[in-house]
């Protein structure tokens, strides 16, 4: 193999060196020994096979590095080796109540029996759910008019069976094509339920316990202990593993309690007769199924795997952020305590600041600008569900208390002034701008500010736009100028309840013509406070008592205003210059765009309705 050079290791170079070597060794003329000759064709095939082998080796080596791996299974498997258990998926969960209705008087007998895990279909999304309670069945008495509340969980139950080997540290892997619920896995050995624990060291001597983890090769795996830690299944024992095949976030039914349920299984009467539950049940929706999540984001897995703790407990704010990140229901998660203040009685309280992911709540006729405002914050039911999953996790420190703080909504109007090409369709330009900004606000979740330069950069790339300037108008600032003052809240802790309470509001009076720029910085960017939620929304009056419509409107002033200030001739010269600029931007990355944004962002600060009227020529 000395005819190969370490400096020529490309597949084409290896083929060429092999070809020349064979020509020289067998003294073959170029006219005779060619790629078209029989031996040349064999060499070509072998060379291609070798190239595929090299590709396979490269891919295999790449998949061994969690920072470079491409396959989700590889990323999850490598994270498992670090002690991190990637989330396989989470089923949406809710609560419903039911009782017998008036039609039940036609049934023979005094009660109707409903089995645990009875399957239900929700007509709103066509997915399967099942009910769960603590017994094998419940009986609804005709004489009882009270609702019986049960859990409703999205997904279908599936069971796989294995045979115990009697050896220590037995493990079994279940390969599934669909998502499986991360929290609900029941393992039975000869009918006896084994306790699910997080670590081998959590198993007492001869305890009937099992570990359930995400499988290194996909799916999920169960691990049994030895006689020192846990109890291995005996030889020939029957091992049943039951889990939920879930649809993840698709199972969430957000917003309201309108939900149409259809039982796919019947109930039974004392005589054994089967009856249609859809005909004889009254249903009360207590809590719609929610907090369902898809499998863990691989980018998050890459980030967190090296730092995961093998003895994980919910002890400090970072632990809560880490634990709640597996629920992709949230677009932003923060947790903090107040140990840095002078009041020590609330140091054991963990405050959660959670913002739901609006993308999970959008329907085909909604976008960021017209989705209901209440969708930006957690509902009472959603907050109750968060507290439930924390309480049932078994990881909370006994002395810790959790409170969920609602974000303070700050409303802004976004105003866009355009210089456009004369042949551009203004309606199309407006729709394209709205679509691009919708993607920006749905996917970018900065918690410090919203820069004008970001908005300018996006709009400049919309076809038909020559140049642009944007400015925000703050509801808080306009109200202060209209009223002549604004108030600063002063908070403290009520010693009787340990609750954060408003002690007083400090009034700041404004001088004539003074603009405090509340919610905006010197660049005109939106400033976002620690507990603020800045949204583009109207529904308020400015300093001149002009009303901003809540959602974008084609006429009048609203939350999103697009002004076509001046048209530019779309002649050959301008087209040529635009094409040169586009080429520069492609060749030099974002350097040109950044400079242009900076120039546009400093063309002046436009802030009031009088400026808007001037733009319109009013």
N, C-alpha and C positions, 0 to 999 in steps of 0.2 A: 504493500500500500504506500510505498515511498513516492509514487508518482503524484500523490495528492499533496497539496501545500496548505498549511494552516492559514495562509493569507488569502486563499481562494476557497471559501467554504460556502459560497452561494450554490444553489442547486444547479443553475446553468453553468457555473464554472466547474463544478464537479463532473458534469456531463461532458463538457469540452475536454477536460484533462483525461477522462476515461477514454474518450474517442481517440485523442491523439496517442495515448499510450498503446491502445490496441493496434492502431495503424503502424506505429513504430515497431512494436514487438513482432507482429506477423508480416511486416514488410508489405503492407497492403497499399496499393496506389489509391489516391483520392478518388479516382474515377470508379474504382471497384468497391471500396469499403465506404459506403455512404449511409445516411440514415434510412435510405430506401432499400438497402440490401437486407437480406434476412437477419444477419447478425446485428446490423445497425438497428433494425426494428426491435430486436430483443433487448438491446442495450437501452433503447428509448423507453421501453416498458419498465425495465428494472430501475432506470433513473427516476421515472415518475413514481414508482412504488417507494423508492428511497426518499423522494421529496415528501410524500404523504407521511412516511414514518417520522421524518424530521418535524413536520407540522404537529404530529401527534405528541411527540416528546416535548415540543415547545408549549403546547397547550396544557399538557399534564403538569409541567413544571410551573406554569403560570397559575394553575388552579391550586397549587400548594401554598400560595402566598395570599393571605386574606385581603391584603391591600390591592392586589392586582387581579384576583379571581373574578371571572365573569359569570359563571353559573351560580344561581341562587343556592342550589344544593351544596356547592363547594363552600360558599361563604358561611352558610348555616353550620355545616359539618365542622369547619375549622373553628368557628366560635364555640361549638360544643367542647372542643378540646381545651379551651381556655376556662371552662366552667360556666360560660354564659349559655342560657337555655333560650334560644330564639323562639318568639311567639309564632305558633303554627296558625293561629286564627282565633277569633273570639265570636261566639254566637250572641246575637241580639237577645236580650232578656227583658221581659215585662211582667206585669201582674194583671190577671183578669179575675172577675168574680162571676159566678153563675148560680142559678137556682131554677127550680121548676116553674114554668109559667102556667097560665090558666088552662092551656090545652092538655096539661098533664092529668087533668081530671078524667080523661078518657082511658088512661092506662090502668090495667089491672094490677092491684097491689098498692102498697103504701110508699114505695120508694123506687128510685132508679139508681143503678150502680154504674159508676164511671171508673174505668181502669186507669191506673197510673200510666203515663207516657202515651195517652191517647193522641192520635195524630190529628192536626188541624191544618187547614189551608187558609191563607189570608188572601182574599181576592184582590187587594190593592197591588200586590206584587207577585202573586202566583206562587209564592214559596211555601214550603212545608214547615210547620212548627209542631211542638208537642207540649202537653201540660205535664207538670211535675209537682208532686207533693210527697209527704213523708211516709205514706202507707201504700199498700198494693192497690187499693181502690178507695173510693168514697161513695157514700150513699146519700142521695138527696131525698129528703122526706117531703111528701106533699104538704104536710102541715107547717113546714119551716119556710118562712118568707124571707129569711136573711140570706144574703149572698155569701157563698164560700169562696174565699180568695185562694188562687193557686198561681204558681209561676208558669209563664209561657216562654218557651225557648225555641229559637229558630234552628232548624236542621233536622237531620234524620239519624236515628240511632243505628249503629252497625256493630256487630260483634265478630271477633275472630277468636278461634280456639287453638290452643297449643297443648302439648303434653309435657309434663314435668320430667326432668331427667334425674332428679335427686341430688344433683351436684351443687356445689356452692357457687354463688354469684351467677346464677342463670340469667340470661337476657334473651329477649325476643323482639324482633322488629316487625312492625306493621307498615307495609307500603300502601299508601293511598294516593289516588290521583287528585282528590279534592282536598280542600282545607279541612282540618280537624280542630275542634275546639280545644283551646289550650288549658281550660280549667276543669272540664268535665271528662274524666276518664275513670271508669270503674273496673277494677281488677278483682276477679274472684278465683279462688283456688278450691276446687271441690265444693263450690257453692258458698264458701266463706269469703266475705269482702275483706281485702287487704287495705290497710291504711296507706294513703299516698303521702310520702315524705319527700323532702328536698335532697337529702344526703344519706349516704350509708351510715354516717355517724349519728343520724337521727333515729336509727332503728335500735330499740332496746334488745336485750338478749332474748332470742327466740320469739321476737315480736312478729306478728303477721303484718308485715309492712312491705311496701314496694316503692321504687322510684319510677316516675314517668317523665321522660325527656323527649325533646325533638330528636328524631333519628339522625345519625351522622350521614346516612345515605338517603335521607328523605323520610317522610312519614313520621312515625313516633316509635319509641322504644321503651320497653319496661325492663327494669333491673331488680332482681331479688338479692337478698343478702346471704350471709352464711350463718352458722349457728352462733357465732359471737355477736354479730350484728344482724338482727332479723332472723328469718326462718326460711330456708329454701324449700320450694315445693317438692314433695316426695316423688319418688320414681312412679311414673304412670298416672300421676294426678292430672286432673283436667283444669286447664287455665283458660279462663274466659276474659277477654279484654273488650269492654264496650266503650265506644267513643261516639262523638257527634260529628257527622259530616255536615259542615256548615257553609253558608254562602257569605259569611263575614259581614262587611258593611252593607251589602245589598239587603240584608234582613232588617235594617233599621227603618222604623216608621216614625218619622220625626214630626214635630210641630203640634199636632192635635191628637185627640183621642177617637177620631173617626176610623174605625177598623171593622171590616166585614169578615167574620170568621165562619168557616164551614168545617164542621167535624167530619172527618173521613172514617171514623169508627162509631159504631152504635153503642148505646147503653143497654143494660139488661134489667129486667123486672124480677121480683121474687119467684115468678114461675119459670124464669129462664128465657122469656121472650125478649128478642132484640128489638129496640126501638130507635128511631131516628132522633138523635140529640138535637139536630138543627130545628126540629119541629117543636120540641118540648122544653127547650132551655131559654131563659132570659139571661143575657150576658151584659156585664158591666165592665167597661175598660177602666181599670185602676191606673195602670201605667203602660203606655205603649212600648213594645220591644225596642230597645235602643242600645247604644254603646257596642254594637257589633263592629268587629274590626277584621281587616284582611291580615294576611301574614306579615311579619315584621319587615320593615323597609331595609333592604340589604345595606344601604349606605349607613343607616343607624347601627346595624349589626357590626359593620367594619369599625365604626367609631367607638362603640361601647365595649366590644368583646375584650380588649386588652385590660379594661379597668373593672370588669365585673367581679363581684365578691362571691366567694363560695359559701359564705355564711351570711346571706343577705337578709337584713331586717329593715323595716321602715323606722329609722331612728333619727334621721336628719333630713333637711329639705332636699338635698341631692338624691337621697334614696327614693323620695316620693316622685321626683321628676323622672328618674330612671324607671320606676315601676309603671307609672301612668303612660310613659312613652309607647308602651306596647299596644295601647289603644289608639289606633289611627283616627279616632273620632275627633281628636283635638288638633287645632292648627298651632296652638301655643300653650305651653305648660310652664308655669313658674311656681315655686314653693319657697317660702321664707319664714323666718321667725323674728322675734323682736328682742333678741338677747342683747343687742347693742344699745337699748334704751335704759333709762333709770328705773323702770318698773319691772320687778322680777317675778311677779305673780303670774304673768302670762308667758313666761319663757318656755313652757312646755307645749305651747300651742303652735301648730304648723298651719300657716295660712296658705291656701291654694288659690292660684289665679289661673283660671282655665278659660280658653276661648275655643268654642267648637269650630270644626272645619266646615265652612259654608259650602264648599264644593259637594259635601256629602248630602246637603239639604236642597240642592237646586233641582228644579224640574225643567222640562224643555222650554217652558215659557218664561223662565226666570233667569236673571243674571245678577252680578254683584250689585248693580245699581237699583234693582227693583225688588229684590228679595225682602221679605218682611223683616223689619228692624229687630223684632224679638228673636230672630234666628241667630243673631250675632252673640247671644248670651245663653248660658245654660238655663233650662227651665227648672222649676222646682223638682219635677220628677227626675230629670237628668242629674241634678245635684244629689238627690237621694240615692240614685243608682251608683254614683261615684263613691259615696260614703259606704254603701253596702259592699262594694267590691273590695274596699280597703278593710272593712271590718271582717269580712269572710276570708281574707287572704291569709290570716294567721301570722302575719309578719309585723304587725304594729307593736311598738313598745307600749307596755301597759300604761305608763305614765303620760303618753303622748295624746294630745287632743287635736282634731283636725277641724278647720273651719274653711269654708269656701267663700271667697270674697267676689262679689259681682263687680265687673269692670264698670268704670265711669265712662259713659258714651259721650264723646265729643264730636259734634257735627261740623262738617266743612262743605263748602261749595267749591267745585273745581271749574275754573274758567279758562278757556282755551282761545287764543287769538291766532288766526292763520293768515299767512300770505300763500295763495294757492295758484296753480296753473289754470289759465282761463278755460281750458277745455275739460277740466275735471268736473265730475258729477258731484255736486255738494252733498246730496243725500248719501251717496256711496261713501264719500270721504268721512262723513259723520258716523255712518254705521261701522266703517272699518276702525275708526278711532275708538268708538265705544267697545268694540270687540277686543281690540288690543289692550285697552285699559282694564277691561273685565278680567282678562287673563293675568294681568299684572297684579291687581288687587286681590285676586283669589289665591295666587301662588307666592307672593312676596309678603312675608310677615315680619317686617322690621319692627322692633320694639322701641327704637329711639326717635325716629322721625320718618317723614315721607319727603324725599328730596324732589324739588321741582325738576332738577336735571334728569332724573329718571323718566319723568313724564315727557319731557321735551325730547329725549333720546328716542322714546317709543314712537311718538307722533311723527317725528322727522322721517321715519322709515315708511310711513303710510303713503301709498301712491297718490299723487296729485298735490301733495304738500310741499311747498318750497321752503318756508321758514315758519317758526312757531314760537310763541311765548305763552306761558301758563302762570296762573296765580291762584292761590287759595284764599277763600274768605272764611273766617272763623265765626261761628254762631256766638261763641262766648265773647269774642272781642266786639262784635257788632252790638250785642246786648249791653255790654259795659258802656260803650260810647252813647248808645241811645238813652240809657238810664242815667249816665253821668257818674257812675261808680261801679265797682265790683267788690265782691266779698271773698275773703280768704278763710277757709274753714280751719279751725283749730281743734284737733282731736286729743282725746285722753282716754284713760281706762277707768271704767266704773268699778270701784273696789268691791261693790256688792255682787256684781255679776261677772266680773273679769272680762267684760265686753268692751270693744273699742266704741267710744261714743263721741258725739260732737259736743264739745264744750262751749264753743262760741264761734261766731263769724266776725272776722275783723273787716270792717268796711274801709275801702280805699276810694276816696273821692278823686275824680278826674277834673283837671283844669279845662277851660274852654279850648276846644281844638286838639286836645291831647289824645293820642292813639297809643294805648298800652301794648298793642300787638300780642294779645293773649292767645296762646296756642301756636304762635308763629315765631320763628327766629329772625335774625337780621337778613338772612338770605330769602326769606319768604317761605322756608320749608315748614312743614307741620311738625311741631314738637309733640312727642308722645310721652306722657308721664308714666310712672311705674304701674299705676292701676288704671290708666286711661285706655280707651278703645276708640281710635279715630276712624270715622267712617265718612264716606261721601254721601251726604244725605241732607235734604232740605227739610221743610216743615217749620220755618222760623222767619222772623223779620230782621232786616238789617238796620243800620243806623238811620236810614231815611224812610223807614217803615215800608219798604218794599218786601213783598212776601216771596220767599224761595220755595217753589213747589218741591214736594218730598222726593219725587223721582224725575228723571230727565223728561222734558217736554220739548216739542218742536217749536212752540211759541211761548213767550214769557220767560221769566227767570226761574231756574230750577237748580237742582243739585249739580248737574253737569251742563255747562253752557259752552257752545262752540260758535265762535264768531268768525265769519269769513270777511276779513278786513280789506284785503286788496288782492286783485288778480294780476298774474304775471303772464306775459305773452309766452306761449309754448312754441317758440320758433326754433329754427335749426341751431342757432347760436346757444340758446339756453339749454336745449337738449344736449348739445355737445359738452357744455360746461358741467351739466349735471352728471353725464356719463363719466367725465374725468374725475369728478368728485367721488362717485361711486367706486371707481377703480382704485383711487387713493385709499378709500376707507377699507376696501377689501384687502389691499396689499399691506396696509400699515395697521391693521387691527382697529382698535378703538381710539387710537391717539387723535386722529382727526375729529372723530365724533365727540370726544371729550372736549377738545378745544372749541368746537362749534357750540356744544351745549353751554359751556362757560360763557361764551359771548351772548348766546340767547338769554341765558338766565340773568344776565346783568344789564339787559336793555331797559330796565326800569321796573319799579315795583307798582303793580296795578292792584288796587285792593278794594275799591268802593264801588257802589252802584253808579255813582256819577261817572266813573271811568267807563263802566259798561255802557251807559247811555251815550257817552262820547264815541265809543267804538261803533255803536249802531248808527250814529249820526242823528240821535234824537236831540 
